Amino acid sequence: MQHHRLVRLVVATIVALTAASAARAQSPLVAWNSGRAGEPLLTVRALAPGFWVLRQSKLSNAEAPFIYLMAGTTRALLVDTGAEPAAGTTLPLRELVDSLLAEHATRTRTPMVPLLVMHSHGHRDHKALDAAFRTRAQTVVVTAVADTIQAFLALPRWPDAEGTIELGGRTITVLPTPGHEPAHLMYYDATTRTLLGGDMLYPGLLTVRDLAAFQASTLRLVRFAKSHPISAILGAHVEMTRERRIMYPLGTVAQSDEHVLALPASIIDTLAAALTHVGDFREDDVHDDIILNRVLPPVAQPAKPRTL
């Protein structure tokens, strides 16, 4: 049985790496259309030298999260480790990251750089494979908890301060953006002018769990965008169709007509204006590329009187 599991893992890894090599020439900014029969469980596309966009297939997990890898001359940063793969399947994320970083070392004629693993936030569909990296040499995994992140980045205040991660010729700015989840982060790559929107900003259902925190994060994001050029916002999922204002039902396995991954910088103003307009909203607020969704705290039920 152990031998059969090992064979399946080796085969899955070879298939994933072979498919990855073929897919890297495709732009991550065009539609991915996940869930096609026979597609690899993990696909990678290169955005630019040293910047890769990976996506877990909907055949592996219906969440189909995006994962981001950025590398400089002294360090690499992996943002998220994916969702739990479907029963009976494996997700060779660590093997693929190793392959990409080895190629990067060859291309730049530098040694293999150490790896830092962080997250967009702490929900389980973004950290399922953390354990695979905790045992990897020259790797630091930062737990997706606000206090831990604040200490690691030496932030004087949470969530009002910005952090910086130097990768060597590539600077990443880290923006705490709680509201969807208390430890939510966005990452800005100055080299490509790309902002990683996590679960706060992507083509789909933007779930607001703490409205006041989400609003404050949006205002900080507006200020950040005014002083930093943003060429594209790449989020953690795609749930919208190409038809404006129409979203796939949650849990859809095959999304053959997906919205593109990238959102323009102007979507930040759209989000800010929507939050101002809807106020303390209760119903979904639908826009062309995003849908605001409120998760309300449970209503406390009055205690029943005791009977003697």
Buried (B, 14 or more C-beta within 10 A) or exposed (E): EEEEEEEEEEEBBEBBBEBBEEBBEBEBBEBBBBBEEEBBBBBBBBBEEBBBBBBBBBBBBBBBBBBBBBBBBBBBBBBBBBBBBBEEEBBBBBBBBBBBBEBBBEEBEBEBBBBBBBBBBBBEBBBBBBEBBEEBEEBBBBBBEBEEBBEBBEBEEBBEBBBEBEBBEBBBBBBBBBBBBBBBBBBBBEBBEBBBBBBBBBBBBBBBBBBEBBBBBBEBBBEBBEEBEBEBBBBBBBBBBEEEEEBBEEEBEBBEEBBBBBBEBEBBEBBBEBBEEBEEBEEEBBBBBBBBBBEEEEEEEEEEEEEE
